[in-house]
Amino acid sequence: MMFKVEGHKLRSCLFAFGLACSVAVGFLPAAPAVAQTRGLPDFADLVEQVGPAVVGIRTVEKVSTRGSGEMDEEMQDFFRRFFGQPLPGNPRPGPRQNRPQQQPQEEERPRGVGSGFILTADGYVMTNAHVIEDASEIIVTLTDKREFKAKLVGADKRSDVAVVKIEATSLPVVKIGDISKLRVGEWVMAIGSPFGLENTVTAGIVSAKQRDTGELVPLIQTDVAINPGNSGGPLINLRGEVIGINSQIYSRSGGYMGISFSIPIDEAIRVSDQLRTTGRVSRGLIGVSIGSVSKDVAESIGLGKARGALVSAVVPGSAAEKAGVREGDIITKYGDKVIETPSDLSRSVASTKPGVKSTLTVFRNGASRELSITVAEGDAEAKPAKKPADREEPQAKPSAAGKSLGLAVSDLTEAQKKELKVRGVRIDAASEAAAKAGLREGDVILSIANTEVGSVKEFEAAVSKADKSKPVSVLFRRGEWAQYALIRPAR
């Protein structure tokens, strides 16, 4: 690698030398006007403009101590046992039962450092939730070295946003930017306290927008140097506006490795407004477990391209169950928003105010339909049912209708239908093509090739109509979860 780098430098030097020779003899063409006038941005004015509104945050936590300056009792026993005398300065105590019990005491110790920025002139400060987590005391330091004890207004772990309040007036504040105008490739700057080094400025470019890292909100990816202590500080554009909160880095060493992530400021402001108003964040919930849709499954069931959120389970008593959502449905739209990935649905529902009515467009059995749904709040819904216990139930005689697919099935008993709350047929044996597709004994088939099956007779009819020259889609349930499998019959 070093050889390649040096080689690149060598070629650059040779190229520069060639240009110099061309200049000497008059052969160098004129550079384009854009190249002549464009240069690197100067961040000095931005630092003067935004810097005073950026703060350092350090936290203190209470820890339990023994409350005695003496050595631990077990360690004293160790010295007595092996050296025949107590450690100097620790007189031999009496019998264990007569020793005074040491009372645990609380001691305040520094917990960590982070950053933040001032939202309002009367002292509301935004930072990351993980910066102030478990803190018994929060100290905010301004650029003029004034320090304030801050009061926690509220913190939201899911978005990693927190708001604290200091008692001060006429404070400098940041300007909030328009995230919709952010472009990949534009210059951005961060100010914070990495490793406790206050008011440190780093800069880079936006590497990607809407980066899906599995978090509640899609993040802004940059190559701005972010390190421990930068968390909670602002990401600033060239107009001096805050467009994000520096929150995470990608690292194998614990230090900066060229990739950092920031929470978009529009989402952070929505969260902070709720925290300042009620001290908590209220989010919508519909009560489904969802997964992605593969390209093969999408083509097999007629969905076309891989998109949407596959409903793997529906919470009993939830908004989704009341709306008629079923296991195996693929949610393709929520209101007017097209759902491309499961994360799209999770974020859209979470941002909906509880109690609001919306529509779900679901793809079921080869066709789309709309369902009306009233969004519930956070944890207010029922919990998923526990996996039903295995029971010895008399089974009907297995059917051989599915031999071409490697399946032998039987009807569910009435007790099983009541317990599972589904219509389907039980797999008694899976071999050859079915086994290769991942199906196994005990799975319950809900549909074959977009046709619902509630009995062996219906299963036989669906199998006979299926085009076995193509992969056959099977919607099945295993335990609490529904999923698709593709059986490729032997030719």
Beta strands, then each sheet from edge to edge (+ up, - down):
strand 1: 54-65
strand 2: 105-118
strand 3: 124-127
strand 4: 137-141
strand 5: 147-156
strand 6: 161-165
strand 7: 175-176
strand 8: 187-192
strand 9: 200-211
strand 10: 219-222
strand 11: 234-237
strand 12: 241-249
strand 13: 260-264
strand 14: 284-285
strand 15: 288-291
strand 16: 309-314
strand 17: 330-334
strand 18: 337-338
strand 19: 357-364
strand 20: 367-374
strand 21: 376-377
strand 22: 407-411
strand 23: 425-430
strand 24: 444-448
strand 25: 451-452
strand 26: 472-478
strand 27: 481-487
sheet 1: 1+ 2- 3+ 6- 5+ 4- 1+
sheet 2: 7+ 12+ 11- 8+ 9- 10+ 13-
sheet 3: 14+ 21-
sheet 4: 15+ 16- 17+ 18-
sheet 5: 15+ 16- 17+ 19- 20+
sheet 6: 22+ 23- 24+ 25-
sheet 7: 22+ 23- 24+ 26- 27+
end
